[in-house]
Amino acid sequence: MRRVVLLIYMAVMTSGVMAQTVVFSDDFESYALNDELATLGYVFIKKADYPGTISTSVQSNNGNHYAACVASENGQTLMQLRKEVDVTAGKQYKLSIKTTSPFKRHLRVYQSDGITLLNQGEDFTPTEEQKTQWIDHEMTFTAGAGMNTVYVGVFHNWSGTLLVDEIKVEEVAFTELSDYYISSSEGDDANDGTIDAPFQSLERISQAPLKPGNTVNFKCGDRFDGHFVVNGSGTLENPITITSYGEGNKPIITGEVGSAAGGDYQEAILVENHDNLIFDGLEINNERTVNRTGVDETDAYGIYVLNTGAEIMRNFVFRNMTFQNVYAPKPILQGEGEDAFNGLEVAAVRFYTAKNTVAGQEKNIQDVLMEDCYFTDLQRLGVHMKHAGGTDGIGDEIINRNMNLVFRNNEFHYTGGTCILPTKTYNCLIEDNLFNHPGSDVDPRMPNRGSSVWTWRCYNTVIQRNRCISTRGYLDSHGIHIDHENHNTFVQYNYMEDCEGGFVEILGGNVNAVYRFNVSVNDGWRDNPNWKNSNHTIWINQNAPSGTHYCDYSYIYNNTVVIDQPYATAIDVNAKNTHIFNNIFYSSNGSGIGTKQMVMNNNGTELFMANNLFFGGVAQNFMSLDAAPVTGDPLFTTEEDEASDKYQVKSNSPAINAGVAKLGPPIPGAGEGIFKDIPEYPTVDFYGNPIDFNNETPNIGACNVKETISDIGDYAHLPKLNISPNPSTGLVFINGIEKESCARVFDLRGRKVLEQNVIKQMNVGHIDSGLYVLLLDGYQPMKLMIK
């Protein structure tokens, strides 16, 4: 096998596509025995509190000279041997070094300041047999803009003796292409990478220095096992696109190579310190079964976007992608505890920014769009965004978070945990997604705990118009939950049904956590005999990593909560400045809302609870807290085809015009950036009907319709009134109106599609073909057919 690899490598070298020029090499043969490495231009670094000393000198064995770093005391040394090397900005290089040591080590390249890490190789932990052998290490790196020197070397974790030999840095030059093609079934790594002569392997395309405007094309129907390391950045105007070509199923890229190739990779695709990328039309898997040296056995990712550099990474688009079968070799299950669960970060897509530690070099990941993607069969997470923050005095609440992230029109099916998990983000929009069975246990390796979305220490998050179906789990596992210490989180216009944990979950330390205009149906049925209140209609608690940290200014208003199955839920609030108003709490068929347990602790602040509508088995001690309660059947409409269109109210409902005109907090940044299409305050209800808290009395619940349309019969047109749709333009022309009137057109599900004032005659506007109800002030309702 080794000889085959060597022949392929030689063929690539002689193909004219790639050539290598040595820019630095040192085999230590020209130095005298015992020469100090510091006098030879080498730099040595160790851990500041390491108690011993480390000698660094040239030694010899059987006539072979090498560098020896020998520690006097046992312990963690974090020793690093480095050499400054001249490079050219924008060029790609390969670093190779031989080492011997009984302990873990890896290669590193630093920028010219000797502080900022440019690239890092994989950890190597030797077996017993390998502890005395010379091991070859290789890695590639690209010199960034303005770079003319770098430091190359070895990082060694422990004490003992580290031997280093044959250091070589080679410039790798390629014949540049605008489009690269890869086919595992028809390609050859000795090819030139064109559509007629494609590359074959992920290793080969990883060596290509990608430039702005390049396209990387994987052949449809092919499977690519290995590790694709994206090598280059695009620009905003000319991004790099990674996509497919040909016909058939999406090409599959995995990190799965098995034990013969050293174990499965941590991720199938690695993007480290590169940006302006588009991923389109690929399938990503990474079912790791064999662990790889230097990789945590609880880690696995499909695509890993990683910022370890000194600059902001921007502009990532994921479109029409499929992610499935992403698992770590070691599962983390319920019995292993909270810390183990939190450490399980297996994700189809992971965005991670390392800690900001140097002033002037603060970094994050910005401007991510993920749309029309499909996720299924994932051990825990669909998408995970995480920033390690900053040391004291470095950065601020914005730069120490990944920012401007949009996730829309994606589908998630049967994930073992949460579908989208923002951790330390700033400005995140999650809309129009389907979340189906998060927290699943259909695979025994899944941890069986999640909510559709779960935010942690985020600023300015809008989660809207999603469908959250059948969330499962032994903890959390609400439809959407707001975890610890977030600011300005808006959960609005979502439909949630059959979510095991419950409807509202707001954990300690949140400020301005808002649930509004959501519909919750049969959420919160979990029954844990060891935890009485394990299922909630409303849960706001005070626990946070920093200790007791009360949530302040929570708003739960204009939601419709329906339970018609025979179980009881808890209501637990231990917070400050809580607002609960304009909600429908509907309980029937032997169910109970808040009857399992009801706790309301406001910690010296005022509870604003008013104008909620209660029906059926709702806890009396909860209803008694309402300053202006409404009771009675809300008279839902339930005959609609789509579940999310149900639970509107009929015209004689006690919910109509019975709410309080009170606004919660505005959405920061509304009308700008990723929130450009979102108003500061709600202007429509869950069903799209207008709502105006400033100028009208709202309904109670998620439906603000004022007129009945479900019982409208056929009405004759009144005299002098003519309504004539124009079949060629779709415009509806109204004339014969004797006085100023407001024309409103509804579809048969009660959603307003048009509203306009008319005087005598007017073109009302474009309406799609179909059957509608027209309401004109001063006239009887009438049906309107648009052909």
BAMIKE-153725 format. One line per 5 residues: number of its first residue (from 1); their letters; for each residue x, y, z of C-alpha. Coordinates in pm, whole numbers. Example, Ala and Ser with C-alpha at 12.3 -4.5 7.8 and 13.67 -1.06 7.14 Angstrom:
REM BAMIKE-153725
1 = as = 1230 -450 780 | 1367 -106 714 $
***
This chain:
REM BAMIKE-153725
1 = mrrvv = 0 0 0 | 280 242 83 | 437 191 -259 | 106 266 -435 | 71 593 -249 $
6 = lliym = 428 686 -339 | 370 621 -708 | 54 832 -712 | 235 1114 -539 | 519 1100 -789 $
11 = avmts = 271 1105 -1077 | 110 1418 -942 | 451 1578 -900 | 542 1516 -1261 | 206 1605 -1414 $
16 = gvmaq = 282 1974 -1437 | -12 2059 -1214 | 182 2076 -887 | 549 2152 -828 | 740 2203 -504 $
21 = tvvfs = 1027 2438 -425 | 1217 2402 -98 | 1235 2737 85 | 1387 2604 408 | 1535 2274 526 $
26 = ddfes = 1749 2165 819 | 1870 1814 900 | 2115 1939 1172 | 2408 1756 1006 | 2613 2075 959 $
31 = yalnd = 2617 2157 1332 | 2856 2040 1598 | 2748 1806 1872 | 2601 1994 2175 | 2549 2317 1982 $
36 = elatl = 2274 2514 2157 | 1967 2551 1936 | 1919 2913 2046 | 2254 3000 1884 | 2135 2839 1560 $
41 = gyvfi = 1831 3065 1517 | 1577 2841 1689 | 1326 2971 1944 | 1215 2761 2239 | 902 2825 2452 $
46 = kkady = 769 2638 2755 | 486 2674 3006 | 558 2962 3241 | 497 2767 3562 | 680 2450 3458 $
51 = pgtis = 909 2391 3761 | 1200 2230 3579 | 1449 2324 3309 | 1470 2209 2947 | 1794 2171 2757 $
56 = tsvqs = 1786 2225 2380 | 2088 2115 2179 | 2215 1916 1882 | 2270 1547 1960 | 2366 1243 1757 $
61 = nngnh = 2289 874 1733 | 2470 638 1494 | 2604 938 1307 | 2264 1106 1259 | 2239 1456 1405 $
66 = yaacv = 1907 1590 1539 | 1766 1850 1778 | 1695 1727 2132 | 1470 1895 2387 | 1512 1727 2726 $
71 = aseng = 1297 1819 3031 | 1439 1781 3381 | 1112 1739 3573 | 800 1538 3505 | 495 1754 3423 $
76 = qtlmq = 317 1950 3158 | 572 2159 2968 | 381 2282 2660 | 725 2300 2498 | 754 2442 2149 $
81 = lrkev = 1055 2442 1920 | 1021 2700 1639 | 1214 2846 1348 | 1141 3167 1159 | 1110 3107 784 $
86 = dvtag = 1070 3349 494 | 748 3312 291 | 557 3499 22 | 207 3632 90 | -65 3431 -80 $
91 = kqykl = 153 3126 -145 | 80 2776 -17 | 344 2574 168 | 393 2225 301 | 569 2176 634 $
96 = siktt = 721 1837 713 | 909 1738 1031 | 1025 1409 1186 | 993 1358 1561 | 1044 1097 1830 $
101 = spfkr = 875 1115 2171 | 661 897 2397 | 401 1174 2424 | 141 1361 2220 | 256 1638 1981 $
106 = hlrvy = 158 1822 1665 | 293 2075 1414 | 217 2445 1437 | 265 2753 1222 | 247 3103 1372 $
111 = qsdgi = 230 3440 1206 | 535 3666 1228 | 434 3797 1571 | 492 3450 1713 | 155 3475 1894 $
116 = tllnq = -119 3435 1635 | -169 3075 1529 | -189 3044 1149 | -249 2669 1125 | -217 2356 1335 $
121 = gedft = -167 1993 1238 | -342 1693 1384 | -240 1565 1727 | -31 1250 1719 | -38 1020 2022 $
126 = pteeq = 203 726 1978 | 126 365 2053 | 375 173 2269 | 555 57 1955 | 570 409 1812 $
131 = ktqwi = 714 574 2124 | 1071 508 2009 | 1015 541 1634 | 1073 841 1409 | 734 968 1294 $
136 = dhemt = 673 1177 982 | 439 1476 1028 | 306 1690 743 | 68 1984 711 | -1 2263 463 $
141 = ftaga = -53 2633 527 | -107 2948 324 | 75 3273 394 | -183 3545 437 | -189 3898 303 $
146 = gmntv = 115 4102 409 | 297 3799 546 | 668 3764 467 | 776 3543 759 | 619 3271 973 $
151 = yvgvf = 733 3052 1262 | 717 2677 1197 | 770 2412 1460 | 651 2141 1696 | 419 2166 1996 $
156 = hnwsg = 477 1903 2267 | 232 1864 2551 | 429 1685 2824 | 784 1656 2958 | 1034 1381 2874 $
161 = tllvd = 1251 1398 2563 | 1144 1534 2225 | 1374 1467 1927 | 1330 1668 1604 | 1487 1613 1262 $
166 = eikve = 1452 1690 889 | 1255 2013 906 | 1146 2115 557 | 923 2392 420 | 828 2367 53 $
171 = evaft = 632 2609 -162 | 356 2421 -343 | 271 2573 -681 | -33 2467 -885 | -155 2542 -1231 $
176 = elsdy = -457 2749 -1136 | -801 2663 -1273 | -1124 2856 -1252 | -1327 2536 -1209 | -1212 2215 -1043 $
181 = yisss = -1385 1881 -1095 | -1364 1572 -874 | -1503 1226 -944 | -1433 924 -725 | -1562 688 -998 $
186 = egdda = -1393 839 -1306 | -1116 1064 -1173 | -743 1026 -1111 | -531 1241 -884 | -272 1258 -1161 $
191 = ndgti = -529 1444 -1376 | -539 1820 -1417 | -877 1867 -1245 | -1081 1967 -1549 | -1425 1831 -1635 $
196 = dapfq = -1269 1593 -1889 | -988 1489 -1653 | -1118 1524 -1296 | -931 1465 -972 | -1036 1164 -769 $
201 = sleri = -984 1227 -397 | -1063 1480 -126 | -694 1486 -40 | -611 1606 -390 | -867 1887 -406 $
206 = sqapl = -759 1995 -58 | -418 2080 -205 | -562 2314 -470 | -518 2682 -379 | -869 2816 -431 $
211 = kpgnt = -913 3174 -549 | -1209 3416 -559 | -1463 3306 -818 | -1345 2942 -827 | -1598 2659 -842 $
216 = vnfkc = -1531 2317 -694 | -1755 2052 -854 | -1815 1703 -716 | -1972 1448 -951 | -2332 1352 -882 $
221 = gdrfd = -2378 991 -780 | -2024 961 -640 | -1918 911 -279 | -1605 1076 -141 | -1454 942 182 $
226 = ghfvv = -1177 1134 352 | -1116 1492 455 | -1182 1796 239 | -988 2094 373 | -1101 2409 194 $
231 = ngsgt = -785 2591 90 | -867 2949 1 | -1116 3233 39 | -1343 3411 -202 | -1462 3770 -182 $
236 = lenpi = -1808 3914 -134 | -1829 3988 -507 | -1661 3662 -613 | -1720 3385 -361 | -1588 3032 -399 $
241 = titsy = -1871 2790 -479 | -1854 2424 -375 | -2122 2232 -558 | -2198 1935 -786 | -2204 1853 -1157 $
246 = gegnk = -2365 1588 -1373 | -2692 1406 -1317 | -2818 1181 -1042 | -2815 1190 -664 | -2622 1452 -478 $
251 = piitg = -2255 1362 -430 | -2184 1238 -79 | -1883 1367 116 | -1788 1190 438 | -1501 1180 683 $
256 = evgsa = -1531 803 709 | -1206 621 621 | -1195 340 879 | -910 196 1080 | -688 116 780 $
261 = aggdy = -660 488 704 | -597 593 1063 | -955 633 1183 | -1249 850 1078 | -1192 1224 1057 $
266 = qeail = -1351 1468 1299 | -1533 1638 1011 | -1599 1566 645 | -1525 1926 539 | -1303 2167 731 $
271 = venhd = -1313 2542 668 | -1047 2702 887 | -969 3072 858 | -1125 3100 510 | -1448 3269 409 $
276 = nlifd = -1677 3396 133 | -1794 3044 47 | -2111 2895 -102 | -2205 2529 -47 | -2482 2415 -280 $
281 = glein = -2627 2076 -376 | -2413 1832 -174 | -2488 1559 78 | -2270 1546 389 | -2235 1240 615 $
286 = nertv = -1990 1153 891 | -2082 837 1078 | -1760 794 1273 | -1712 442 1407 | -1330 431 1439 $
291 = nrtgv = -1169 707 1641 | -868 893 1501 | -560 986 1701 | -590 1341 1829 | -968 1358 1787 $
296 = detda = -1207 1345 2081 | -1416 1030 2056 | -1731 1228 2138 | -1680 1471 1846 | -1817 1448 1493 $
301 = ygiyv = -1918 1716 1244 | -2034 1724 886 | -1897 2068 799 | -1681 2253 1052 | -1634 2628 1001 $
306 = lntga = -1354 2732 1236 | -1201 3072 1311 | -869 3041 1495 | -703 3335 1321 | -687 3707 1388 $
311 = eimrn = -956 3832 1149 | -1333 3825 1106 | -1461 3551 875 | -1758 3655 660 | -2018 3539 413 $
316 = fvfrn = -2115 3172 418 | -2411 3038 221 | -2551 2684 251 | -2826 2606 4 | -2999 2286 -109 $
321 = mtfqn = -2771 2073 111 | -2850 1738 273 | -2699 1643 610 | -2748 1301 762 | -2575 1019 950 $
326 = vyapk = -2341 1225 1170 | -2231 1031 1479 | -1932 1020 1713 | -1768 687 1799 | -1874 722 2164 $
331 = pilqg = -2238 797 2242 | -2333 1010 2544 | -2659 887 2692 | -2889 995 2972 | -2718 812 3256 $
336 = egeda = -2382 985 3205 | -2493 1316 3352 | -2529 1682 3265 | -2160 1760 3206 | -2123 1470 2965 $
341 = fngle = -2437 1575 2778 | -2320 1935 2747 | -1985 1812 2616 | -2155 1623 2333 | -2149 1876 2048 $
346 = vaavr = -2190 1645 1750 | -2342 1857 1473 | -2414 1842 1102 | -2275 2197 1072 | -2066 2368 1336 $
351 = fytak = -1946 2729 1348 | -1682 2794 1613 | -1468 3097 1693 | -1174 3058 1931 | -1135 3290 2227 $
356 = ntvag = -1032 3648 2164 | -713 3708 2361 | -523 3982 2174 | -645 4343 2148 | -674 4453 1788 $
361 = qekni = -709 4096 1665 | -1065 4027 1782 | -1253 3789 1554 | -1585 3621 1496 | -1789 3459 1215 $
366 = qdvlm = -2042 3685 1043 | -2309 3675 774 | -2430 3316 747 | -2732 3215 537 | -2863 2860 544 $
371 = edcyf = -3177 2793 342 | -3363 2505 177 | -3145 2241 345 | -3249 1901 478 | -3126 1743 803 $
376 = tdlqr = -3202 1397 940 | -3055 1112 1148 | -2807 1319 1348 | -2670 1212 1684 | -2742 1545 1854 $
381 = lgvhm = -2737 1883 1675 | -2836 2004 1333 | -2657 2342 1339 | -2439 2471 1623 | -2297 2825 1644 $
386 = khagg = -2047 2888 1923 | -1799 3160 2024 | -1548 3108 2306 | -1579 3475 2408 | -1289 3696 2511 $
391 = tdgig = -1048 3734 2800 | -1115 4023 3039 | -1086 4355 2859 | -1069 4202 2511 | -1360 4263 2274 $
396 = deiin = -1720 4344 2364 | -2064 4185 2358 | -2075 4207 1976 | -1732 4096 1851 | -1719 3818 2112 $
401 = rnmnl = -2021 3660 1945 | -2081 3519 1598 | -2326 3754 1429 | -2584 3807 1155 | -2696 3447 1110 $
406 = vfrnn = -3007 3348 911 | -3165 3001 895 | -3483 2972 687 | -3691 2717 497 | -3493 2419 624 $
411 = efhyt = -3628 2081 736 | -3503 1886 1036 | -3625 1531 1097 | -3533 1300 1386 | -3231 1466 1543 $
416 = ggtci = -3113 1323 1874 | -3101 1673 2021 | -3167 2032 1920 | -3209 2130 1556 | -3053 2478 1580 $
421 = lptkt = -2842 2576 1881 | -2712 2934 1887 | -2447 2982 2156 | -2318 3338 2202 | -2459 3491 1884 $
426 = yncli = -2551 3851 1804 | -2842 3900 1563 | -2983 3562 1463 | -3298 3497 1258 | -3456 3151 1251 $
431 = ednlf = -3771 3141 1038 | -4001 2918 833 | -3830 2592 927 | -3984 2252 1002 | -3858 2086 1320 $
436 = nhpgs = -3988 1731 1334 | -3899 1504 1629 | -3599 1679 1783 | -3470 1495 2090 | -3537 1165 1914 $
441 = dvdpr = -3414 822 2025 | -3478 628 1704 | -3105 545 1709 | -2968 415 2042 | -2669 651 2011 $
446 = mpnrg = -2895 957 2033 | -2910 1133 2371 | -3291 1180 2350 | -3305 1541 2468 | -3362 1862 2280 $
451 = ssvwt = -3586 2150 2186 | -3636 2263 1829 | -3428 2572 1903 | -3226 2638 2217 | -3047 2972 2270 $
456 = wrcyn = -2761 3035 2517 | -2612 3378 2601 | -2730 3527 2273 | -2828 3884 2189 | -3115 3975 1955 $
461 = tviqr = -3269 3648 1835 | -3593 3622 1637 | -3748 3275 1602 | -4061 3295 1390 | -4307 3106 1170 $
466 = nrcis = -4153 2766 1242 | -4338 2438 1295 | -4220 2243 1598 | -4364 1893 1596 | -4320 1612 1851 $
471 = trgyl = -4018 1727 2049 | -3894 1451 2279 | -3663 1426 2577 | -3615 1358 2946 | -3513 1722 3016 $
476 = dshgi = -3589 2052 2840 | -3754 1937 2514 | -4007 2217 2482 | -4110 2339 2140 | -3861 2626 2153 $
481 = hidhe = -3676 2715 2469 | -3475 3014 2580 | -3179 2884 2779 | -2951 3084 3008 | -2868 3455 3001 $
486 = nhntf = -2995 3573 2665 | -3100 3928 2581 | -3390 4015 2349 | -3525 3678 2236 | -3850 3680 2038 $
491 = vqyny = -4040 3354 1986 | -4331 3453 1762 | -4577 3307 1508 | -4464 2949 1570 | -4685 2640 1570 $
496 = medce = -4595 2381 1834 | -4764 2047 1882 | -4696 1731 2085 | -4376 1866 2244 | -4299 1650 2545 $
501 = ggfve = -4152 1911 2779 | -4404 2187 2720 | -4468 2529 2566 | -4273 2812 2739 | -3929 2744 2888 $
506 = ilggn = -3719 3044 2995 | -3418 2958 3209 | -3216 3180 3442 | -3073 3520 3358 | -3279 3616 3054 $
511 = vnavy = -3376 3977 2981 | -3663 4054 2743 | -3766 3696 2667 | -4085 3709 2458 | -4336 3443 2349 $
516 = rfnvs = -4614 3598 2139 | -4865 3495 1873 | -4774 3127 1895 | -5016 2834 1883 | -4937 2549 2124 $
521 = vndgw = -5135 2225 2094 | -5098 1937 2341 | -4752 2035 2457 | -4611 1933 2796 | -4723 1577 2860 $
526 = rdnpn = -4399 1438 3005 | -4450 1229 3320 | -4143 1181 3537 | -4224 1020 3876 | -3903 1167 4021 $
531 = wknsn = -3982 1522 3908 | -4338 1630 3977 | -4331 1940 3758 | -4139 1788 3468 | -4389 1920 3214 $
536 = htiwi = -4490 2283 3181 | -4724 2516 3008 | -4510 2803 3146 | -4170 2761 3310 | -3950 3057 3404 $
541 = nqnap = -3676 2972 3650 | -3384 3142 3822 | -3101 2894 3773 | -2798 2993 3565 | -2430 2894 3546 $
546 = sgthy = -2349 3200 3759 | -2592 3087 4032 | -2930 3243 4103 | -3000 3492 3824 | -3363 3592 3792 $
551 = cdysy = -3512 3646 3450 | -3621 4007 3412 | -3899 4129 3185 | -4048 3815 3039 | -4348 3863 2808 $
556 = iynnt = -4599 3591 2725 | -4890 3737 2531 | -5143 3668 2256 | -5067 3297 2243 | -5327 3025 2198 $
561 = vvidq = -5263 2725 2423 | -5479 2418 2364 | -5472 2090 2558 | -5740 1838 2477 | -5566 1522 2597 $
566 = pyata = -5609 1384 2953 | -5293 1505 3131 | -5201 1792 3362 | -4922 2049 3332 | -4731 2273 3572 $
571 = idvna = -4690 2650 3573 | -4369 2755 3753 | -4248 3114 3757 | -3964 3238 3978 | -3861 3564 3815 $
576 = knthi = -3900 3941 3807 | -4130 4169 3607 | -4326 3894 3436 | -4604 3982 3190 | -4876 3730 3097 $
581 = fnnif = -5167 3879 2904 | -5405 3823 2611 | -5348 3446 2605 | -5609 3174 2555 | -5563 2882 2795 $
586 = yssng = -5799 2611 2668 | -5826 2282 2855 | -6071 2004 2772 | -6118 1628 2774 | -5991 1578 3128 $
591 = sgigt = -5674 1786 3090 | -5546 2047 3335 | -5331 2356 3274 | -5132 2437 3587 | -5321 2180 3793 $
596 = kqmvm = -5017 1959 3851 | -4835 2247 4021 | -4869 2626 4015 | -4596 2852 4157 | -4581 3228 4091 $
601 = nnngt = -4292 3406 4263 | -4219 3760 4146 | -3941 3844 4393 | -4062 4186 4496 | -4166 4302 4149 $
606 = elfma = -4510 4344 3995 | -4673 4063 3801 | -4869 4200 3507 | -5131 3936 3435 | -5452 4046 3268 $
611 = nnlff = -5708 3979 2994 | -5635 3610 2955 | -5917 3381 2847 | -5960 3062 3049 | -6167 2760 2949 $
616 = ggvaq = -6197 2422 3114 | -5951 2270 3354 | -5721 2563 3428 | -5579 2595 3781 | -5796 2827 3989 $
621 = nfmsl = -5497 2978 4171 | -5352 3072 3833 | -5675 3230 3707 | -5715 3426 4030 | -5394 3617 3954 $
626 = daapv = -5552 3771 3642 | -5662 4131 3695 | -5924 4113 3415 | -5995 3748 3338 | -6226 3631 3061 $
631 = tgdpl = -6390 3290 3083 | -6583 3086 2832 | -6546 2881 2519 | -6327 3071 2267 | -6527 2907 1985 $
636 = fttee = -6239 2786 1775 | -6263 2701 1407 | -6109 2356 1370 | -6216 2231 1028 | -5920 2368 832 $
641 = deasd = -5700 2133 633 | -5372 2242 789 | -5323 2205 1164 | -5146 2539 1179 | -5456 2712 1036 $
646 = kyqvk = -5685 2587 1313 | -5778 2758 1637 | -5901 3080 1484 | -6208 3227 1654 | -6561 3282 1532 $
651 = snspa = -6729 3623 1538 | -6922 3553 1858 | -6611 3440 2047 | -6555 3607 2386 | -6191 3652 2277 $
656 = inagv = -6277 3920 2018 | -6191 4274 2129 | -6131 4148 2483 | -5755 4193 2503 | -5548 4471 2651 $
661 = aklgp = -5359 4704 2416 | -5016 4657 2572 | -4688 4626 2386 | -4390 4421 2486 | -4035 4527 2398 $
666 = pipga = -3939 4622 2040 | -3706 4405 1834 | -3362 4573 1832 | -3244 4646 1479 | -3588 4591 1327 $
671 = gegif = -3606 4711 968 | -3231 4677 916 | -2978 4409 826 | -3105 4055 871 | -3418 4199 1037 $
676 = kdipe = -3500 4431 746 | -3840 4266 683 | -3939 4252 1049 | -4124 4537 1225 | -4037 4654 1576 $
681 = yptvd = -4377 4546 1707 | -4631 4292 1578 | -4845 4417 1291 | -5021 4087 1216 | -5146 3792 1416 $
686 = fygnp = -5048 3426 1376 | -5279 3390 1075 | -5172 3706 896 | -5461 3928 1006 | -5363 4286 1090 $
691 = idfnn = -5325 4396 1449 | -5269 4748 1578 | -5200 4775 1950 | -5185 5155 1927 | -5526 5217 1770 $
696 = etpni = -5751 4921 1847 | -5842 4673 2115 | -5680 4340 2023 | -5837 4000 2055 | -5724 3751 2314 $
701 = gacnv = -5516 3471 2165 | -5316 3432 1846 | -5608 3518 1614 | -5713 3881 1567 | -5988 3831 1307 $
706 = ketis = -6295 4042 1384 | -6557 3910 1143 | -6702 3567 1090 | -6636 3431 745 | -6687 3059 797 $
711 = digdy = -7069 3082 793 | -7113 3324 502 | -7365 3202 249 | -7434 3320 -102 | -7534 3683 -100 $
716 = ahlpk = -7679 3872 -393 | -7496 4186 -496 | -7668 4495 -371 | -7808 4746 -622 | -7557 4980 -778 $
721 = lnisp = -7268 4764 -658 | -7065 4590 -925 | -6762 4373 -853 | -6582 4260 -1164 | -6254 4069 -1164 $
726 = npstg = -6039 4118 -1471 | -5932 3769 -1580 | -5630 3895 -1773 | -5476 4105 -1497 | -5624 3950 -1186 $
731 = lvfin = -5734 4298 -1074 | -6066 4333 -899 | -6258 4648 -1006 | -6524 4779 -769 | -6772 5049 -868 $
736 = gieke = -7113 5166 -763 | -7001 5230 -407 | -7214 5509 -272 | -6988 5611 16 | -6629 5578 127 $
741 = scarv = -6571 5222 238 | -6294 4986 336 | -6265 4676 119 | -6115 4371 287 | -6068 4037 114 $
746 = fdlrg = -6015 3713 309 | -5936 3364 191 | -6157 3086 325 | -5912 3016 609 | -5962 3364 743 $
751 = rkvle = -5632 3511 627 | -5657 3864 499 | -5510 3896 150 | -5605 4257 74 | -5725 4572 248 $
756 = qnvik = -5781 4911 86 | -6004 5216 120 | -6228 5279 -182 | -6445 5574 -286 | -6711 5506 -556 $
761 = qmnvg = -6478 5301 -771 | -6126 5169 -753 | -5894 4895 -869 | -5843 4697 -553 | -5533 4505 -657 $
766 = hidsg = -5406 4165 -763 | -5560 3855 -610 | -5476 3499 -714 | -5752 3283 -857 | -5979 3118 -601 $
771 = lyvll = -6281 3170 -375 | -6272 3461 -129 | -6496 3657 104 | -6528 4031 43 | -6616 4260 331 $
776 = ldgyq = -6715 4618 250 | -6801 4854 530 | -7174 4923 510 | -7253 4617 298 | -7328 4255 369 $
781 = pmklm = -7040 4004 328 | -7031 3833 -7 | -6840 3560 -180 | -6599 3654 -454 | -6476 3411 -718 $
786 = ik = -6155 3498 -901 | -6092 3279 -1202 $
***
